[in-house]
Amino acid sequence: MFGLFNNKKKKINMQTENTVPFKNSLEANITWLRERLSDCFDVEYRSIKVGKGRQLEGYLVFFNGLVDTTTISESILKPLILVDYEAHGKKPIHEIVYDQLIVVGSVNKEKDLNLFIMKLLSGHVGLLLENEKIGFTIEAIGWKERSVEAPKTETVIKGQHVGFTENVRVNTSIIRSTCWGIS
């Protein structure tokens, strides 16, 4: 009728055709992400200091409601804060950080910002470091397990039969967990 409720399903390809490589500047990468995700009210950017002594600037990026905050604090932040660069010798910084994050289930090194965003939308936490042309995606999925269901009290004859009973953040995370694309 209006084209709003067309049931055409698009196949989402996790390998994007338009690759956007990470820049060497942390601020440039964060600015690009903020511009790309400017309409998303539930995206969180957390500035962090990585390591003891010689601290490295970094950012955690994630969607609130899609990730488990306990996993972030216990399995991501604690190991990053306690990184000892001197104990690893001349090893590259991103290798040291990768070794510290092994305790988390799945850690990937990403070279494409578009793929980085796709991983964020699927419940991963993104880690960006200064002077690094890669980003890390760390699995910390923690969205609500309820599926979208038809409301029992408010029935409609035409249109979608979908009911949301939680707060806005939870409802958004339920929608994001069922949708795999960005427009």
Solvent accessible surface area in square Angstrom, and as a share of the most:
residue,aa,sasa,rsa
1,M,212,0.95
2,F,155,0.65
3,G,44,0.42
4,L,139,0.69
5,F,144,0.60
6,N,89,0.46
7,N,135,0.69
8,K,168,0.71
9,K,185,0.78
10,K,171,0.73
11,K,197,0.83
12,I,78,0.40
13,N,93,0.48
14,M,67,0.30
15,Q,123,0.55
16,T,40,0.24
17,E,157,0.70
18,N,118,0.60
19,T,91,0.53
20,V,33,0.19
21,P,91,0.57
22,F,7,0.03
23,K,85,0.36
24,N,80,0.41
25,S,50,0.33
26,L,5,0.03
27,E,119,0.54
28,A,35,0.27
29,N,2,0.01
30,I,10,0.05
31,T,69,0.40
32,W,52,0.18
33,L,0,0.00
34,R,110,0.40
35,E,118,0.53
36,R,117,0.43
37,L,3,0.02
38,S,83,0.53
39,D,141,0.73
40,C,27,0.16
41,F,115,0.48
42,D,1,0.01
43,V,21,0.12
44,E,36,0.16
45,Y,42,0.16
46,R,126,0.46
47,S,73,0.47
48,I,21,0.11
49,K,102,0.43
50,V,0,0.00
51,G,2,0.02
52,K,103,0.44
53,G,76,0.73
54,R,141,0.51
55,Q,103,0.46
56,L,22,0.11
57,E,59,0.27
58,G,0,0.00
59,Y,46,0.18
60,L,1,0.01
61,V,0,0.00
62,F,8,0.03
63,F,0,0.00
64,N,44,0.23
65,G,24,0.23
66,L,0,0.00
67,V,10,0.06
68,D,53,0.28
69,T,91,0.53
70,T,85,0.49
71,T,34,0.20
72,I,11,0.06
73,S,48,0.31
74,E,90,0.40
75,S,32,0.21
76,I,0,0.00
77,L,46,0.23
78,K,108,0.46
79,P,20,0.13
80,L,0,0.00
81,I,91,0.46
82,L,106,0.53
83,V,0,0.00
84,D,54,0.28
85,Y,6,0.02
86,E,123,0.55
87,A,80,0.62
88,H,62,0.28
89,G,54,0.52
90,K,203,0.86
91,K,82,0.35
92,P,69,0.43
93,I,35,0.18
94,H,47,0.21
95,E,52,0.23
96,I,3,0.01
97,V,0,0.00
98,Y,61,0.23
99,D,55,0.29
100,Q,49,0.22
101,L,0,0.00
102,I,101,0.51
103,V,111,0.64
104,V,10,0.06
105,G,80,0.77
106,S,35,0.23
107,V,16,0.09
108,N,52,0.27
109,K,75,0.32
110,E,10,0.05
111,K,149,0.63
112,D,17,0.09
113,L,0,0.00
114,N,15,0.08
115,L,27,0.13
116,F,0,0.00
117,I,0,0.00
118,M,12,0.05
119,K,35,0.15
120,L,0,0.00
121,L,11,0.06
122,S,8,0.05
123,G,0,0.00
124,H,21,0.09
125,V,0,0.00
126,G,0,0.00
127,L,0,0.00
128,L,1,0.01
129,L,3,0.01
130,E,49,0.22
131,N,103,0.53
132,E,25,0.11
133,K,124,0.53
134,I,21,0.11
135,G,0,0.00
136,F,1,0.00
137,T,0,0.00
138,I,0,0.00
139,E,66,0.30
140,A,5,0.04
141,I,73,0.37
142,G,37,0.36
143,W,50,0.18
144,K,109,0.46
145,E,156,0.70
146,R,65,0.24
147,S,76,0.49
148,V,51,0.29
149,E,81,0.36
150,A,54,0.42
151,P,40,0.25
152,K,171,0.73
153,T,128,0.74
154,E,126,0.56
155,T,112,0.65
156,V,74,0.43
157,I,172,0.87
158,K,179,0.76
159,G,53,0.51
160,Q,108,0.48
161,H,94,0.42
162,V,59,0.34
163,G,11,0.10
164,F,78,0.33
165,T,120,0.70
166,E,65,0.29
167,N,99,0.51
168,V,100,0.58
169,R,93,0.34
170,V,22,0.13
171,N,25,0.13
172,T,22,0.13
173,S,1,0.01
174,I,1,0.01
175,I,81,0.41
176,R,46,0.17
177,S,20,0.13
178,T,83,0.48
179,C,70,0.42
180,W,112,0.39
181,G,37,0.36
182,I,62,0.32
183,S,153,0.99
